[in-house]
Amino acid sequence: MVEQLVAWLRIPSISADPERAADVRRSAEFLADAARGAGFPRAEVWETGGHPAVFAERIEDPSLPTVLVYAHHDVQPVDPLSEWTSPPFEPVIVGDELRARGAVDDKQNVCMHLQAVRAHLAVGGRTPVNLRLLVEGEEESGSPHFDDLLRSHRAELAADVAVISDTGMLGPEAPALTIGLRGLVYWEVAVSGPAHDLHSGLYGGTVANPVLGMAALLAGLHGADGRVTVAGFYDAVREPGPEERAAIAAVPFDEPTFMGEAGSPAAVGEAGWTTYERRTVRPTLDACGIWGGYAGSGAKTIIPARCGAKLSARLVPDQDPDVIAELVRRHLLERAPAGLATSVAVLSRGRWVSAPTDHPVVQAAARAVAAVWGRRPSLVREGGSIPPVAAIAEELGLACVLFGVGLPDDRFHAPNERLRLEQLHRGVRAAVRLWDEVGALGPAVRQGANGRTA
Ligand SMILES: [Zn+2]
C-alpha cells in the first residue's frame, strides 16, 4: 500500500499549474490502474472541461446500499520551494511520517479506500456495500467543472449516501468526523494607474500610486475589532446558540498547539469569539496575495503602473456566496482609490455544507471510527471549504459524511506536507468497518438529503 502511494506521490499533479496538465492526467491514469488492481472491475478516466477525474465502480449486489466516495487526486502548488526540507515530489519516510506534496491532501485518503476494498476482498471475497468512487482532478483549483461532471454522469453516480474523504481529525487520539464545511468566495482585484511605470522623481506627488491605493483599499476591509466592514456581510450568519457554543467548547481543541503549528506569534481575529469558533462557525475575509511595482533587490525609484491582489472569504450558514461575492465587489468599487482604475473579478464561489448529526450514515461512521480509535469521534464543523461536497449534496441529493484521517499539523497546502502512517493504517481499519456498518444498515441508510446547504 505504501509503495503504491509513494509511486503516486511522485506524480506532480498540480492542477493550478497549466504546465502540469500532463502530470494531472498521468495521476488520473495511475489511480484508475490502482483502482482496478484493488478490486474495482470498472475504473476509468473521465474527461472534464479541464483536468480529468477518475471513476471506479464495484457493484457487489444491487440490493446492497450503494456509497459514493469522493476525494481528489490533484495537489496544491509547492512554492516556496526553498522551505521544503526534501523535494516535494520525492517522497521520503522519516519515522512515522511520509513527506510529500499531496500526502495528506488528499492521496492518503484515496489510498485508504483502495486498501479497505482490498482487505474486504482478501478476507471475505466481497464488499458489504456497492461502491462508486469519484476522484476529482481540480479540487485544489476550485472544482470549476465538477458541477457539470455530476450532471453529465448523474445516472452512473447514483448512490444512497456519500462519504467524502478530504478532511481530517483533531489529533492522533482525538478522532473526529466533519459534519459542516465553510463556503468560499474568491476575488481578484486590479488597480491600475499610469500606462507604464514612472520615474518617482519626475512624477512622484503628481499621480496616484496603485500600490498605495490598493493598500488603503485592503486595510479598510476590517475594523479595529477584527470584524469585516463590508455592509451586510454578517446579515445572514446563523449565530450558534448556547447549546452549540457549549458543544464547540467541548471539542478537544488545543490552542497552544494550534498556534505552535501555525508558527504565528499571537491569535488574532473577530472580537467576542474563541479561536476555534473563529475558524469554524464565523465567516472571514482575507487577502491571499498582493503584487505590484519593484520587488527585486536594492532600490528602483518608480511609481508602479499597477497593483493586483487576491482575496478570499470563508462563509458559514446561512450566507449566500452569490450575495457575498457581490457585496464585497461593490464595497471595493465604491471605495476605489481616486485617480486610478479599479476592477474586481469573482474567480470562484462554493457553498457551505451542514449535515444532521443523527443521520444513520453519520452514526455508522461514528461507530466505525470509535471501534478503531477506542473513543467516540467529535462531530465538528471544519473551517475549510470543499465546494464539491455541496454539489454532491445538492445535485445528487445525497447525505454526506466527511471521513478523512489527516491531522491538523500535517501542513496542508504548506511546505513539508506529510501524512502519519499510523493514521493511515487506522483509517484503513475504520474504512473496512464503515462498509460493514453501512452494509448492515440496509435500506435504512436512505434517509433524505444532506441537511441544508447554501
Ligand atoms: Zn483536499
Residues whose N, C-alpha, C, O or C-beta is under 5 A from the ligand:
A	BS01	ZN	D105 D106 D166
